[in-house]
Amino acid sequence: MLLLGKYEVLEQIGSGSMGLVLHAHDTILDREVALKQMRHGPDVDQQVRRRFLQEARVCASLQHPGIVTVFDLAESEDTAYIVMELLVGEDWGRVIQHYDSISLDQRLGYMIQICDALDYAHRKSIVHRGIKPSNLFLTEDGRPKVLDFGIARLPESKMTIQGKMPGTPDYMAPEQLLGQMCTALSDVFSAALVFCELLTGAHPFRGPFIPRRIVNSAPDSLCVIDTQIPSNLEAVFFRALEKDPKERFQSAAELGEALRSIRRELATDFTRRSRAPSQHVSPAASVPAKPATEGVLGPPAGDPDEWRLSEFMRLLDEFDKAIEESSAPKIKATLSSMEKLGSADARFGVAIEDCQRRYQDLAARLPVSVDRPARPISPAEPVAVTPVNPAPPSPTDVPTEPLSQGFAAPRSEEHTSELQSLRHL
């Protein structure tokens, strides 16, 4: 078993331009880590070594949940290595391959978190300069991470490998491809390219030579590639992919906020559509309504989170109808079903509390508690007699419709007196 200092190497899990990535065990702290080992030997350029050490410095200065964490930098014999948190999941190159199995809301959430991480680095004057699918990671529990700051530029450094352009040409900003100054807005452009792939599964500058299209052509329409993409979301990315950095979003935070706004709009539209009243159906073609409690014990095949959301939206609509009808049994049954879903999904807590408050407010306005059945009419109670040729009732004499079961009000003494007088006519 190979040992590097206190680290026991278990397996190789990757390789990069400067060395290997190893899965190792910290024998002192008893935890799994990843080691990024620098290639060694007489052919290693000293500038490569400086770049490797610079990466360790850069990553160690960045403590953010969206950036891979560096624990240590160490050397053993003639080998230097960076000790990092071990990530379990897949890079965005693989995530993009099955993008259509991820909801649009989730994809937007991943993009926003990457924007937050980049903005954090940029505010520390650190530009990544190598954003591409393989340098973004998605952990098994759904946390996006930015990896590999090996070509990042610190304010005091303009270091690159002699004769080589840092980054990957298919994901570079136009100014990078033209050899001009690379800034935080270059990272915004590169991130937008990757985000477009996550949205549609396709690069927005497809062609035989992508870098030429990046410099000279407009991006492909996302709405043409995928008709499900909202036009306002396409407009966000067209701005992020402007050739002139001055025309782009002026920070990763600004791009992230634009994506947050789109995400909120989509969520609001979904809620509105889910709660919209259904079209009128004639009695002959009507179908019995689905009971409020049906299906709440378990989702059908598919994503349980999405099923719970759609089921909760259906129950909200049922609750609104029950409130309009002042139907206690329906309200209580629907609210019970909503509470069952809420016990398994904390997203619904605020909405459930609001429904409980509405139920209590309605109960307080009624003359009889919603928890008591209506008072039955005894056989001895006077019965109204309809007079012959009655005069048309005035608006104030029209009796109100009886409330639904559970909310019926008792007859008043004045009304009972009227009925008794009618018996002597």
C-alpha positions, 0 to 999 in steps of 0.5 A, a space after each residue: 500500500 502506497 503511503 504519502 506522508 500520513 495519507 494511505 493511497 487507495 486508488 487513482 480516480 482521475 488525472 489532469 494536466 499537472 498530475 494524478 488525482 488519488 483517493 486516499 485515507 487520512 490515517 491521523 484524522 480517519 477520513 477519506 480525502 482526494 490527493 492531487 499529486 503533481 507529476 514529478 521527475 527531471 522533465 517537470 518544468 519549474 513553471 508547472 511546479 509554480 502553477 501547482 503551488 499557486 493552485 493550492 494557495 488559491 483554493 486554500 483561500 476560498 472557503 465557500 460551499 460551492 468550491 471544492 475545499 482544500 485541507 492541506 499542501 504537503 510534499 513527500 520525497 520529490 512529490 508535492 500534493 494538494 489534499 482536498 475534500 473527496 467528492 462523490 458524484 459526477 462532473 457536469 460533462 456526464 450530467 449534461 448527457 442526461 440533462 432532460 431527466 432533471 427538472 428545469 427548476 433543479 437545473 436553474 438551481 444548480 446554475 445559481 449556486 455556481 454563479 454564487 461560487 464564482 462571485 465569491 471568488 471574483 470578489 477576492 480578485 480570483 478569476 478561474 479562466 477555465 470554466 468548462 463541464 469537467 471543472 464543474 461537479 454535482 455531488 450525489 446529494 445535489 450540491 454543485 461545486 467548482 473545481 480546478 483553480 489551477 489556471 486561476 489568476 491572482 491580482 499579482 500574477 500573470 503566469 501561464 505555461 509558456 506557449 500554451 493558452 490556458 483554458 479549453 477553447 470551446 468554452 472560452 470567451 471571445 477576448 480569451 480566444 483573441 489573447 486579450 485581458 481575461 477578467 471575471 466577465 470572461 468567467 461569466 461568458 464561459 459559465 453561460 456556455 456550460 449553462 446553455 448545454 445543461 439547458 438544452 444538451 447542445 453547445 450554443 455555438 455548434 459547428 465544425 470549429 466552435 472557437 471561430 463561431 464564438 468570436 464571429 457568430 451569434 449563439 443559436 436560439 435556445 428556444 429552437 433547440 428546445 421549444 420548452 425553454 422560455 423566451 425570457 430565459 433565452 434572453 438572459 443567456 443571449 445577454 450573458 454571451 455578448 461578444 463585448 464584455 461591457 454588454 454582458 451581465 457585469 458580475 456572476 452575481 448579476 447573472 445569478 439574480 437574473 436566473 433567480 428572477 426567472 426561477 421565481 416567475 416559473 414557480 409562480 406560473 406553475 402555481 397559478 396554472 395548478 390552481 386555476 379553476 377547471 373548465 365547466 363540464 356538463 353534468 352528462 359528461 362529468 367525472 366524479 372528483 378524486 377524493 382529497 385523500 386518494 393517493 396521499 400515501 405514496 406517489 406513482 412511479 417517478 420523482 416523489 418530490 415532483 409528485 408531492 408538489 403536483 398533489 399538494 397543488 391539487 389539494 390547494 385547489 380543492 381546499 379553495 373550493 371547499 372554503 367557497 362552499 363553506 363545507 366543513 367535511 371537505 375542508 377538514 378532509 382536504 386539510 388532513 391530506 395536505 398535512 400528511 404531505 407536509 409531514 413528508 415535505 417541509 416545502 409545504 409548511 407555510 402554505 399549510 399554516 395559511 390554510 389552517 388559519 383560513 379554516 379557523 377564521 371561517 369557523 369564527 365568523 359562523 354562528 355555530 362552531 364548525 366542529 358541531 353538527 347543525 341543530 336538527 329540527 324537532 317534529 314539534 317545531 313549527 313548519 312554514 305554511 305558504 300563503 295563497 297568492 303571496 306578494 312578491 318578496 322584497 330583496 330583504 325578505 328573500 331567505 338566504 341559501 342554507 349553508 353546507 352541512 356542518 355550518 347550518 345556523 339555527 332559526 332565530 326567535 323572530 323567524 319562529 314568531 313569524 311562522 307561528 303567526 302564519 299558522 292562524 291565517 
